[in-house]
């Protein structure tokens, strides 16, 4: 069985200190995440590492090279005191059809919006995604990269060995995942995502135990 959940596009590891978290990841795994770029208008920047296939891990935090945006950064980033997984994304074959299907099954993934970020070389990446983030962070948002080259291309890779989650009541989360055509191994416990990566320094886990 594949370690990657159905339709997985990427995991989002958010941090209040991007440089420190990237350095810690590099120290623990022996793999340096590649610079991704700046998110226009949000005051954030990311680094990326592949998880196998076209899936990847995004490490995102405040952009030290840009002034804070006029409005607040994403709410999860403003509240962080330490790195943690705040969300994950799936990439269905047809975004709009997947949104409609999820709504018909009782889960609204939210409205679809356009976003963009600039790569270090100046190239612009553009995509569409849903904005109905579940407060647990365990239910993925949906993304469509359109004609933009997928960000996983050319990344250093630490294959995903396992992605698991805990929730106070897993029975609340499972139907929402099913409505989106994906799943996670879920057990009872404090809300959190944990991923284990295959690295040159052996298996390394990120997230709560």
C-alpha positions in Angstrom: 0.0 0.0 0.0 1.3 3.5 -0.9 2.2 5.8 2.0 0.8 8.7 0.1 -2.9 9.5 0.7 -5.1 9.4 -2.4 -4.6 12.7 -4.4 -1.9 14.1 -2.1 -0.3 17.2 -3.4 1.6 18.6 -0.5 1.9 19.0 3.3 2.1 22.4 5.0 4.6 22.7 7.8 4.3 26.3 9.2 6.8 28.0 11.4 7.4 31.4 13.0 11.1 31.2 12.0 11.6 29.9 8.5 15.4 29.9 8.5 15.6 28.0 11.8 13.1 25.4 10.8 14.8 24.8 7.4 18.2 24.5 9.2 16.7 22.0 11.7 15.2 19.9 8.8 18.5 19.9 7.1 20.4 18.8 10.2 17.9 16.0 11.1 17.5 14.6 7.6 20.8 15.4 5.8 18.7 17.0 3.0 18.4 20.8 2.4 14.9 21.9 1.3 15.0 24.0 -1.9 14.0 27.7 -1.8 10.5 28.0 -3.1 9.7 31.7 -3.2 7.6 34.5 -1.9 3.7 34.6 -1.7 2.7 37.9 -3.2 0.7 40.1 -0.8 0.9 37.6 2.1 4.3 38.3 3.6 5.3 34.7 3.6 8.0 32.6 1.9 8.6 28.8 1.6 11.1 26.0 1.1 10.2 22.7 -0.5 11.3 19.1 -0.5 9.8 16.2 -2.5 8.0 13.3 -0.8 8.0 11.0 -3.8 5.9 11.1 -7.0 4.6 14.6 -7.4 3.9 15.1 -3.7 6.0 17.6 -1.6 6.5 19.1 1.8 6.2 22.9 2.1 7.9 24.7 4.9 6.3 28.1 5.2 7.0 31.1 7.4 7.2 34.9 7.5 9.3 36.4 4.7 12.2 38.3 6.3 13.0 40.1 3.0 9.6 41.8 2.7 7.6 44.2 4.8 4.5 42.7 6.6 1.4 42.9 4.4 -1.2 45.6 5.1 -3.5 43.0 6.6 -2.6 40.1 8.8 -0.7 37.1 7.6 -2.6 33.8 7.5 -4.2 33.3 10.9 -2.4 30.1 11.6 1.0 31.8 11.1 0.1 34.7 13.4 -0.6 32.2 16.3 2.4 29.9 15.9 5.0 29.7 18.6 6.7 26.6 17.2 6.7 24.7 13.9 3.6 22.5 13.3 1.6 21.0 10.4 -1.3 23.3 9.8 -2.9 21.7 6.7 -2.4 19.6 3.6 -3.6 19.7 0.0 -5.0 17.2 -2.5 -5.0 17.7 -6.2 -8.1 16.1 -7.8 -8.2 15.7 -11.6 -10.9 18.4 -11.9 -11.0 21.0 -9.1 -14.5 22.4 -9.7 -16.0 18.9 -10.2 -14.4 17.8 -7.0 -15.8 20.7 -5.1 -19.3 20.1 -6.4 -19.0 16.3 -5.5 -17.8 17.1 -2.0 -20.7 19.5 -1.4 -23.1 16.8 -2.6 -21.6 14.4 0.0 -22.1 16.9 2.8 -18.7 18.7 3.0 -18.1 22.2 1.6 -14.4 22.7 0.8 -15.1 26.5 0.4 -14.8 28.9 -2.5 -12.1 28.7 -5.1 -9.5 31.5 -5.2 -6.5 32.3 -7.3 -3.0 32.7 -5.8 0.6 33.1 -6.9 4.1 33.2 -5.8 7.4 34.3 -7.4 10.2 31.7 -7.7 13.8 32.8 -6.8 14.6 33.4 -10.4 11.6 35.6 -10.8 9.2 33.2 -12.6 5.6 33.4 -11.4 3.7 30.4 -10.3 -0.1 30.6 -10.3 -2.7 28.2 -9.0 -6.3 27.9 -7.7 -7.3 26.5 -4.3 -10.2 26.2 -2.0 -10.4 28.4 1.1 -12.7 26.3 3.4 -9.9 25.2 5.8 -11.1 22.9 8.5 -10.1 24.2 12.0 -8.4 20.9 12.8 -6.0 21.1 9.8 -6.7 17.4 9.2 -9.1 17.9 6.3 -7.2 18.9 3.1 -7.9 21.9 0.9 -8.0 21.3 -2.9 -5.6 22.7 -5.4 -5.2 23.0 -9.2 -1.9 24.1 -10.7 -3.4 24.6 -14.2 -0.6 25.1 -16.7 2.0 26.1 -14.1 4.8 23.6 -13.9 4.3 21.5 -10.7 6.5 22.7 -7.8 7.7 19.2 -7.1 9.8 19.1 -10.3 13.5 19.1 -9.6 13.2 19.1 -5.8 15.5 17.1 -3.4 13.5 14.1 -2.2 12.9 12.5 1.2 10.3 9.8 0.4 7.2 9.8 2.6 7.1 6.6 4.7 3.9 7.4 6.7 1.4 10.1 7.2 -0.8 9.7 10.3 -3.2 11.9 12.3 -4.8 12.0 15.7 -8.1 13.8 16.6 -10.3 13.9 19.7 -13.1 12.2 17.7 -11.8 10.6 14.5 -15.4 9.7 13.5 -16.0 13.4 12.9 -13.0 13.7 10.5 -13.4 10.5 8.5 -16.6 11.4 6.6 -15.1 14.7 5.5 -12.0 13.0 4.1 -14.2 10.5 2.3 -16.3 13.3 0.8 -13.0 14.5 -0.8 -12.0 11.1 -2.1 -9.0 10.7 0.3 -8.2 9.2 3.7 -5.7 9.3 6.6 -4.9 6.7 9.3 -6.7 8.3 12.2 -6.5 7.5 15.9 -7.9 9.2 19.0 -5.8 11.9 20.7 -4.9 15.5 20.5 -5.3 17.1 17.1 -2.2 16.7 15.0 -0.5 15.4 11.8 2.7 13.4 11.8 4.8 12.4 8.9 7.8 10.0 8.8 10.4 10.5 6.0 13.0 8.2 4.6 16.2 10.2 4.7 20.0 9.6 4.4 20.1 9.6 8.2 17.3 7.0 8.5 13.6 7.5 9.2 12.8 10.9 10.7 9.4 12.0 12.0 7.9 15.5 12.1 4.9 16.4 14.1 3.5 15.1 17.4 4.3 11.5 18.3 
